[in-house]
Amino acid sequence: MTLNRSVILLILFSLASPRAFAQPGQIQAPSNLMTMKMSFSPIVKRTAPAVVNVYSRRVVRQQIDPFWSLFAGGVPRERVEQSLGSGSIVRADGVILTNHHNIAGAQEVRVATADRREWPATVLLDDARADLAVLKIETKGERLPTIAIDDASNPQVGDLVLAIGNPFGVGQTVTNGIISALARSQVKENDYAFFIQTDASINPGNSGGPLVDMNGDLIGVNTAIVSSSGASAGVGFAIPAVMAKQVVDAALSGGHVVARPWLGAKSQALTDEMAKSFGLEAPQGVVITDVWPGGSAFRAGIARGDVILSVGGEPINDDAALTYRIATRHPGDILNLQVRRAGQMRSVRLTVDSPPSTPAPDLRTIAGRNPLTGATVVNVSPASAQQYGVDPFAARGVLVTEIQGGFAQTIGVQPGDFIREINGQKVASTAELAAAVLAPANGWMIVIERNGQTITARFSG
């Protein structure tokens, strides 16, 4: 038997959990065919005015082709790059949530509200690791429509959702679908990849816009798609509201980075063979491969070889799930972990803390006549490793955080590199590095670690 779309939606609404529609003071979805014509209209009318377009602009210098440089003198040309995305007004005085990649490297950010007004925006917090950013527009006392971030909800596969944004720059657009899956972690390069998957159409330009539930609340930030054509194939992903709320709260408290707790342990997902060796019927959980002395896991008695199966009652099946469950808590929170050790199950109570910041960062930019001139470096601690997105267990030496021209850029030093040695002398701090490059030398031998590979480079004096 073939059912038309209206009947299919009617069946979905009739089977939907009453928790989504019967709360006092909340929007109710239609429950019969008579109201089907305006199925999502009350929700859209409430939420769409709080959805904005986000425009960013930056000027990049581009070296012209060597052939044409014979005539143009090799002068780099300036090219304007622009980005278009979406966002949500989450506070009435003009606080806006969007994606980091919408404004990355921008020299100018502007916001267009639903009433077609344009506003210059400033960046309150830009969290590249979560791919989220918080903007602020100056409303001069005007109160703007807002959308609530529902970080306490428990979305389920099959729940109805709306995606609102500005796909391809055509203007505000609403699409509907369901939650197709939860806890997707193999989506994109993101330290806290734990996405809601939806079949609501998401296209370029939707990034940063809200994924809305049937209460009219933001439950996710639309961020990525999987598509061979670049257009929606019905596989879209949104960052969960709990992560978005954490970033917004940090911005409103005046922070420039998000203070996230840290487990103090390194883990690895179980393969089928590993699971059998641990006496598990299926590859569930992650095995602890290292523990930071004095960290949260260490104090709770977690050791190498332990298998963590759940955190706070939520199953853990890979590293991304464990990182997300810890990172979305607050320092000082107490969590219950289910751990398997030597074939026995045990419950562990663990207090999560902020990562330690020892040694102090001691941020420096290298100057003088040496191959590292122009490189900004920092001492590595668990806190600085978290800030710059590196593995503290693998971090030895000094971390390069930025390249500001100079010889360092010329020889190809990159942010994320670890400086291990200078002329045979091991480097353990930025102070040692600064002293090493100032020492008289006829040449330079520099040992760098990049993505787990050791690079040794020699330069004449």
C-alpha positions as CSV (number, residue, x, y, z in Angstrom):
1,M,0.0,0.0,0.0
2,T,1.3,3.5,-0.9
3,L,0.9,6.3,1.6
4,N,1.1,10.0,0.6
5,R,3.3,12.4,2.5
6,S,0.5,13.9,4.6
7,V,-0.6,10.5,5.8
8,I,3.0,9.5,6.7
9,L,3.4,12.7,8.7
10,L,0.0,12.2,10.4
11,I,1.1,8.7,11.5
12,L,4.4,10.1,12.9
13,F,2.6,12.8,14.8
14,S,0.0,10.3,16.2
15,L,2.9,8.1,17.5
16,A,5.0,10.8,18.8
17,S,5.8,10.9,22.5
18,P,3.5,13.2,24.5
19,R,6.5,14.7,26.2
20,A,7.3,16.6,23.0
21,F,3.8,18.2,22.6
22,A,1.9,18.3,25.8
23,Q,4.1,20.4,28.1
24,P,2.3,23.4,29.5
25,G,3.1,26.6,27.7
26,Q,4.9,24.8,24.9
27,I,4.1,24.7,21.2
28,Q,2.1,21.6,20.2
29,A,2.5,19.9,16.9
30,P,-0.7,19.0,15.0
31,S,-2.4,15.9,16.0
32,N,-5.0,15.4,13.3
33,L,-5.5,15.9,9.5
34,M,-7.4,19.2,10.0
35,T,-4.4,20.9,11.5
36,M,-1.9,19.2,9.2
37,K,-1.9,22.1,6.6
38,M,0.0,24.3,9.1
39,S,2.0,21.5,10.5
40,F,5.2,23.3,11.5
41,S,4.0,26.9,11.1
42,P,3.7,27.8,14.9
43,I,7.2,26.5,15.5
44,V,8.7,28.4,12.5
45,K,6.9,31.6,13.5
46,R,8.5,31.4,16.9
47,T,12.0,30.4,15.9
48,A,12.7,31.8,12.4
49,P,13.0,35.5,13.6
50,A,15.9,34.5,15.8
51,V,17.9,32.9,12.9
52,V,20.4,35.2,11.1
53,N,22.8,35.2,8.2
54,V,26.5,35.5,9.0
55,Y,28.9,37.1,6.5
56,S,32.6,37.1,7.0
57,R,35.3,38.7,4.9
58,R,39.1,38.6,4.8
59,V,41.8,39.8,2.4
60,V,44.5,37.3,1.4
61,R,47.7,38.0,-0.4
62,Q,48.3,35.7,-3.3
63,Q,51.6,35.4,-5.2
64,I,51.1,35.7,-8.9
65,D,52.2,33.1,-11.4
66,P,56.0,33.3,-12.0
67,F,55.5,34.0,-15.7
68,W,53.4,37.0,-15.1
69,S,55.7,38.2,-12.3
70,L,58.2,39.0,-15.1
71,F,55.8,41.8,-16.0
72,A,54.3,42.6,-12.7
73,G,57.5,42.6,-10.7
74,G,56.4,39.7,-8.5
75,V,54.1,41.8,-6.3
76,P,51.6,39.7,-4.5
77,R,48.0,40.4,-5.4
78,E,45.2,40.9,-2.8
79,R,42.2,38.7,-3.1
80,V,39.0,39.1,-1.0
81,E,37.6,35.8,0.4
82,Q,34.0,35.8,1.7
83,S,32.1,33.2,3.7
84,L,28.3,32.8,4.1
85,G,26.7,31.0,7.0
86,S,23.9,31.1,9.5
87,G,23.5,31.7,13.2
88,S,21.0,31.9,16.1
89,I,20.3,34.8,18.4
90,V,20.6,33.2,21.9
91,R,20.3,36.4,24.0
92,A,18.1,39.4,23.3
93,D,20.9,41.9,23.5
94,G,22.5,40.5,20.3
95,V,24.5,37.4,21.4
96,I,24.7,35.0,18.4
97,L,25.8,31.4,18.1
98,T,27.4,30.2,14.9
99,N,30.1,27.9,13.6
100,H,33.8,28.7,13.9
101,H,34.4,27.8,10.2
102,N,32.0,30.6,9.2
103,I,34.3,33.3,10.6
104,A,37.7,31.6,10.7
105,G,40.4,34.2,9.8
106,A,37.8,36.9,9.2
107,Q,38.8,40.5,9.2
108,E,35.2,41.6,9.1
109,V,32.0,39.9,10.3
110,R,28.5,41.1,9.6
111,V,25.1,39.7,10.6
112,A,21.8,40.1,8.7
113,T,18.7,39.6,10.9
114,A,15.5,38.1,9.7
115,D,14.0,41.6,9.1
116,R,16.8,42.2,6.6
117,R,18.8,44.7,8.7
118,E,22.6,44.3,8.7
119,W,24.8,44.7,11.7
120,P,28.6,44.7,12.3
121,A,29.5,41.9,14.7
122,T,32.4,41.3,17.1
123,V,33.7,37.9,18.1
124,L,33.3,37.1,21.8
125,L,34.7,33.6,21.7
126,D,36.0,31.5,18.8
127,D,36.3,27.8,19.7
128,A,38.0,26.1,16.8
129,R,38.2,22.7,18.6
130,A,34.4,22.5,18.9
131,D,33.8,24.4,15.6
132,L,31.6,27.0,17.4
133,A,31.8,30.8,17.8
134,V,29.9,33.4,19.7
135,L,29.3,36.8,18.2
136,K,27.8,40.1,19.5
137,I,26.0,42.8,17.7
138,E,25.3,46.2,19.3
139,T,21.5,46.6,19.5
140,K,21.5,49.9,21.5
141,G,19.0,48.6,23.9
142,E,16.7,46.9,21.4
143,R,15.5,43.4,22.4
144,L,15.8,40.9,19.6
145,P,13.9,37.6,19.2
146,T,15.8,34.6,20.6
147,I,15.8,30.9,20.5
148,A,16.4,28.8,23.6
149,I,19.3,26.3,23.8
150,D,17.9,23.1,25.2
151,D,20.9,21.3,26.6
152,A,18.8,19.3,29.0
153,S,16.7,17.4,26.5
154,N,17.4,13.8,25.5
155,P,16.8,13.7,21.7
156,Q,16.0,10.3,20.3
157,V,16.4,8.7,16.9
158,G,13.1,9.3,15.0
159,D,12.3,12.6,16.7
160,L,11.0,15.3,14.3
161,V,13.3,18.3,13.7
162,L,13.6,21.4,11.6
163,A,16.7,22.9,10.1
164,I,16.7,26.7,9.5
165,G,19.3,28.7,7.7
166,N,20.4,30.4,4.5
167,P,21.4,27.6,2.0
168,F,23.4,28.8,-1.0
169,G,22.5,32.4,-0.1
170,V,19.0,32.1,-1.4
171,G,17.4,33.4,1.8
172,Q,16.0,32.0,5.0
173,T,14.8,28.4,4.4
174,V,13.2,25.8,6.6
175,T,13.5,22.1,6.0
176,N,12.1,19.2,8.1
177,G,13.1,15.7,8.8
178,I,14.0,13.4,11.7
179,I,17.0,12.6,13.8
180,S,18.6,9.8,11.9
181,A,21.3,8.8,14.3
182,L,23.1,10.0,17.5
183,A,26.7,10.1,18.6
184,R,28.3,10.2,15.2
185,S,32.0,10.6,15.7
186,Q,33.6,9.8,12.3
187,V,32.3,12.9,10.5
188,K,35.0,15.6,10.4
189,E,38.2,16.8,12.0
190,N,36.8,18.0,15.4
191,D,38.2,17.3,18.8
192,Y,34.7,17.0,20.2
193,A,33.0,15.2,17.3
194,F,29.8,13.7,18.6
195,F,27.2,14.7,16.1
196,I,23.4,14.5,15.8
197,Q,22.6,13.1,12.3
198,T,19.5,14.3,10.5
199,D,17.9,13.9,7.1
200,A,16.5,17.4,7.2
201,S,18.1,19.1,4.2
202,I,21.3,21.0,5.1
203,N,23.3,22.7,2.4
204,P,26.3,25.1,2.1
205,G,25.1,28.3,3.9
206,N,23.2,26.4,6.6
207,S,26.3,26.0,8.7
208,G,25.8,27.6,12.1
209,G,22.0,27.6,11.9
210,P,19.8,25.8,14.5
211,L,18.4,22.3,14.4
212,V,15.1,22.8,16.2
213,D,12.9,20.3,18.0
214,M,9.1,20.3,18.2
215,N,9.2,22.6,21.3
216,G,10.9,25.3,19.2
217,D,14.2,24.9,21.0
218,L,17.7,24.6,19.6
219,I,19.0,21.1,20.1
220,G,21.9,21.3,17.7
221,V,24.0,23.6,15.5
222,N,24.0,22.4,11.8
223,T,27.6,22.0,10.8
224,A,28.4,19.4,8.2
225,I,27.1,17.2,5.4
226,V,28.2,14.0,3.7
227,S,27.6,14.4,-0.1
228,S,29.4,13.5,-3.3
229,S,27.9,16.5,-5.1
230,G,28.2,19.2,-2.4
231,A,24.5,19.4,-2.0
232,S,22.2,17.7,0.5
233,A,22.1,14.0,0.3
234,G,20.0,13.6,3.4
235,V,23.0,13.0,5.6
236,G,23.6,16.1,7.7
237,F,25.2,16.6,11.1
238,A,24.7,19.0,14.0
239,I,26.7,19.8,17.1
240,P,24.6,18.9,20.2
241,A,23.1,21.7,22.3
242,V,25.1,20.7,25.4
243,M,28.3,21.6,23.7
244,A,26.8,24.8,22.2
245,K,25.6,25.9,25.7
246,Q,29.0,25.3,27.2
247,V,30.6,27.6,24.6
248,V,27.9,30.3,25.0
249,D,28.2,30.3,28.8
250,A,32.0,30.7,28.5
251,A,31.6,33.6,26.2
252,L,29.1,35.3,28.4
253,S,31.3,34.9,31.5
254,G,34.0,36.9,29.7
255,G,36.2,34.0,28.8
256,H,38.3,33.7,25.6
257,V,38.6,30.0,25.8
258,V,36.3,27.2,27.1
259,A,37.5,25.7,30.4
260,R,36.7,22.0,29.9
261,P,37.5,19.2,32.4
262,W,40.0,16.6,31.5
263,L,40.1,12.9,32.4
264,G,43.8,12.6,32.7
265,A,44.0,9.4,30.8
266,K,44.6,8.2,27.2
267,S,42.4,5.6,25.7
268,Q,42.0,3.3,22.7
269,A,38.8,1.8,21.1
270,L,38.5,-1.9,21.4
271,T,38.7,-4.2,18.3
272,D,36.8,-7.4,18.2
273,E,40.0,-9.4,19.1
274,M,40.8,-7.1,21.9
275,A,37.3,-7.4,23.3
276,K,37.5,-11.1,23.4
277,S,40.8,-10.9,25.2
278,F,39.1,-8.8,27.9
279,G,36.2,-11.3,28.2
280,L,33.7,-9.1,26.4
281,E,31.2,-10.5,24.0
282,A,31.4,-7.4,21.7
283,P,33.9,-4.6,21.1
284,Q,32.3,-2.2,23.6
285,G,34.2,0.3,25.6
286,V,37.7,1.8,25.5
287,V,40.9,0.5,27.1
288,I,43.1,2.9,29.1
289,T,46.6,3.0,27.7
290,D,48.1,5.7,29.9
291,V,47.3,7.7,33.0
292,W,48.5,11.2,33.9
293,P,50.1,11.2,37.4
294,G,47.9,13.1,39.8
295,G,45.0,13.6,37.3
296,S,41.3,12.7,37.8
297,A,41.6,9.2,36.5
298,F,44.7,8.6,38.6
299,R,43.0,9.8,41.8
300,A,40.0,7.6,41.1
301,G,42.2,4.5,40.9
302,I,41.9,4.0,37.1
303,A,44.9,2.2,35.7
304,R,46.4,1.0,32.4
305,G,44.4,-1.9,31.0
306,D,41.1,-0.9,32.5
307,V,38.2,-0.9,30.1
308,I,35.7,2.0,30.5
309,L,32.3,0.8,29.4
310,S,30.1,3.8,30.4
311,V,30.2,7.3,31.8
312,G,27.2,8.6,33.7
313,G,25.1,5.7,32.4
314,E,26.0,6.5,28.8
315,P,27.8,3.8,26.8
316,I,31.3,4.5,25.6
317,N,32.4,2.8,22.4
318,D,35.2,5.0,21.1
319,D,37.7,7.7,22.2
320,A,35.4,10.5,20.8
321,A,32.5,9.3,23.0
322,L,34.8,9.3,26.1
323,T,36.2,12.8,25.3
324,Y,32.8,14.2,24.7
325,R,31.2,12.8,27.9
326,I,34.0,14.3,30.0
327,A,34.4,17.6,28.1
328,T,30.8,18.5,28.3
329,R,30.8,18.4,32.1
330,H,32.1,21.1,34.5
331,P,35.2,21.0,36.6
332,G,34.3,19.5,40.0
333,D,31.4,17.4,38.6
334,I,31.3,13.8,40.0
335,L,30.8,11.0,37.4
336,N,30.0,7.3,37.8
337,L,32.0,5.1,35.5
338,Q,31.5,1.4,34.8
339,V,35.0,-0.2,34.5
340,R,36.1,-3.7,33.7
341,R,39.4,-4.9,35.3
342,A,40.8,-8.4,35.1
343,G,37.4,-9.8,34.1
344,Q,35.5,-8.1,37.0
345,M,33.0,-5.2,36.7
346,R,33.4,-2.3,39.1
347,S,31.8,1.1,39.6
348,V,34.2,4.1,39.9
349,R,33.3,7.6,41.2
350,L,35.4,10.2,39.6
351,T,35.7,14.0,40.1
352,V,36.7,15.7,36.9
353,D,39.0,18.7,37.1
354,S,40.5,21.2,34.8
355,P,43.8,20.1,33.2
356,P,46.9,21.2,35.1
357,S,48.7,24.2,33.8
358,T,52.2,23.3,35.0
359,P,54.6,24.4,33.6
360,A,53.4,27.9,33.0
361,P,52.9,28.7,29.3
362,D,55.6,31.4,29.0
363,L,54.6,32.3,25.5
364,R,57.4,33.8,23.4
365,T,58.1,34.9,19.9
366,I,61.6,34.0,18.7
367,A,63.6,36.9,17.3
368,G,67.2,37.4,16.1
369,R,69.2,35.8,13.3
370,N,68.3,32.1,13.5
371,P,66.0,29.6,11.6
372,L,63.2,29.9,14.1
373,T,62.7,33.7,13.9
374,G,59.0,34.6,13.7
375,A,57.8,31.4,15.5
376,T,55.7,31.8,18.6
377,V,56.2,29.0,21.1
378,V,54.7,27.8,24.4
379,N,55.6,25.4,27.1
380,V,53.4,22.3,27.0
381,S,51.2,21.4,29.9
382,P,47.9,19.5,29.8
383,A,46.1,22.9,29.9
384,S,48.1,24.4,26.9
385,A,47.9,21.0,25.1
386,Q,44.1,21.2,25.4
387,Q,44.0,24.8,24.3
388,Y,46.1,24.2,21.2
389,G,44.7,20.7,20.4
390,V,47.7,18.5,20.9
391,D,48.1,15.3,22.8
392,P,49.7,16.0,26.2
393,F,51.0,12.4,26.5
394,A,53.0,12.8,23.3
395,A,54.0,16.4,24.0
396,R,57.7,16.8,24.8
397,G,59.7,19.9,24.2
398,V,58.2,23.2,23.1
399,L,55.1,23.7,21.0
400,V,54.9,26.1,18.0
401,T,51.6,27.9,18.1
402,E,51.9,30.5,15.4
403,I,54.2,31.6,12.6
404,Q,54.6,35.4,12.0
405,G,56.8,35.5,8.9
406,G,60.6,35.5,9.4
407,F,63.0,32.6,8.7
408,A,60.6,30.1,10.4
409,Q,58.0,30.6,7.7
410,T,60.7,30.4,5.0
411,I,61.9,27.0,6.1
412,G,58.4,25.7,6.6
413,V,58.0,25.5,10.4
414,Q,54.3,25.0,11.2
415,P,51.9,25.5,14.1
416,G,51.7,22.2,15.9
417,D,55.3,21.4,15.5
418,F,57.3,20.4,18.6
419,I,60.9,21.7,18.9
420,R,62.9,18.9,20.4
421,E,66.6,19.9,20.0
422,I,68.8,22.8,18.9
423,N,72.4,21.8,17.9
424,G,72.2,18.6,19.9
425,Q,70.9,20.3,23.0
426,K,67.5,19.0,24.2
427,V,64.9,21.7,24.6
428,A,62.4,21.4,27.5
429,S,61.1,24.9,27.8
430,T,60.7,28.2,25.9
431,A,63.4,29.7,28.1
432,E,65.8,27.0,27.0
433,L,64.8,27.4,23.4
434,A,65.4,31.2,23.6
435,A,68.8,30.7,25.1
436,A,69.8,28.0,22.6
437,V,69.0,30.2,19.5
438,L,71.0,33.1,21.0
439,A,74.1,31.0,21.5
440,P,76.9,31.6,18.9
441,A,76.8,29.0,16.2
442,N,78.3,28.4,12.7
443,G,75.2,26.5,11.7
444,W,72.0,25.0,13.0
445,M,70.7,21.5,13.5
446,I,67.1,21.5,14.6
447,V,65.0,18.5,15.5
448,I,61.3,18.9,15.1
449,E,58.5,16.4,15.7
450,R,55.4,16.8,13.4
451,N,52.4,14.5,13.4
452,G,54.5,11.8,15.2
453,Q,57.4,12.0,12.7
454,T,60.8,13.3,13.6
455,I,62.4,15.8,11.2
456,T,66.0,16.8,11.4
457,A,67.0,19.9,9.5
458,R,70.4,21.6,9.0
459,F,71.0,25.2,8.1
460,S,74.2,27.1,7.5
461,G,75.0,30.1,9.8
